[in-house]
Amino acid sequence: MFQPSQNDVRRFFCAAYLRQREGLPLEPLQAMAARWIDQHPEYHPDLADEAAALAAVFTVDEGRTNPFLHLSMHLSIDEQMAIDQPTGIRQAVELLAARRGSLHTAQHEVMECLGEMLWASQRSGLPPDGQAYLEAVRRRATR
């Protein structure tokens, strides 16, 4: 399994943003990232300076979202939807997007569910509970 380092992830997003700005061809994953980068102009300064991106520390105390984590979660949800894993996630996210009138807004809600599942897994030492995650997204989609 591919396990990129923090710096690998930051370089990936910075490179995708640079290639997009310069009108250069994008690899498929870069193209997916570029769509989400477009949706987050507040992150453009962070992505424009790779050296600063590699040195940046994002802490909860700053009250600032880590743009690389945020964009990575968008890509993770896209991938989950593409392969429908956990089974049913595609339908649940699509329903949530229809209810919210925006895939972007829906993905932000899904991120909360994904973050809660990962936090629970880390806290308990158990594997991530995909079924609980799916149910959390479904609850949001049906309320």
Order of alpha helices (4+ residues) and beta strands (2+ residues): alpha-alpha-alpha-alpha-alpha-alpha-alpha-alpha
